[in-house]
């Protein structure tokens, strides 16, 4: 009789310190529900808004309850590095007290892989990915470079433009620049762009901190709102365009899904339109010519490769209303993962149901980890011994 294959022990990390904390909880609940219990043993790992790690018990319930930080267990956790490189890591618990961190017993078993379902800064921007690289454990999604470049919309657009990919006009300024000379920044924006414009924090997602600037009287307020969330501020040309999205799946040979369209119920696809007001419409596949859909799919793959993304990404586009042109808007390396989110819906429409999508993302994470292990970490015969 064949031996029953051991389940993959997968840590799903959610919550986090960004303004997208609630979105992360919703995404993680859907991811966990979609995981086949015959294949996976799920270990939920929550991160509070204050940055404490919660393991054991019901981290999701604690975070969803909205309990204030003082009432949460004084328990954190960290992933112990695995110097053997054997693709697993232990969770170590510690209990805080009087400024000390006292190590206690290990949780039973080891983790085989991490699925970070963290949106925004301190999760999607390369910080969590750098930590996971240090532990030596495989993880789903892009690495440090792809995550960091994709999170910063200014850097992302610079990379796209350098690769000859179509982007709408934009201006990047620092919060210090804005605070030092309001009029100078506004004059430069008006020289390069026309109204309406959009102001947004460069490092944020889910349209948090985004404002539409209809005329000069709204400019200062919009920049002030964006400056609450980041030190890098992006001012973009407003486009009278349709909003289309394409999902990408893969590592070095990525594939693109069908193209979908979002018809916002509000003036633009803001946070409320995405998560609060039930008045936006997703059209899958988008009602656009086949040739344009193929162009968008190819641009999505090129954008994915340009930032060195891995595993998954959702790529957003503006499409001219006369269907003559498509512009890249942005790439999201940890897209929303609720059952109504565009990323899983686009793949379902492309013949990959949600549970199979999870399986494929786990396979891609393990594949990328094996490739990473091929890198030499010592000079070896290249440099020989160093006399220091």
Secondary structure, DSSP 8 states (H G I E B T S, - for coil): -------EEEEEEEE-SSTTHHHHHHHHHHHHHHS-TTTEEEEEEEE-TTS-EE-SS-HHHHHHHT--GGGS-SEEEEEE--TT--S-BEEEEEEEETTEEEEEEE-SS-BSEEEEE--STTTTSSHHHHHHHHHT-EESS--HHHHHHHHSHHHHHHHHHHTT--B--EEEEEHHHHHH-HHHHHHHHHHH--SSEEEEESS--TTTT-EEE-SGGGHHHHHHHHHTT-SEEEEEE---EEEEEEEEEESTT-EEEEEEEEE-SSSS--HHHHHT-S--EEEES-SS-HHHHHHHHHHHHHHHHHTT--EEEEEEEEEETTSS-EEEEEEESS---STTSHHHHHHHHTT--HHHHHHHHHHHHHHHHHHHTTS--S-HHHH-----
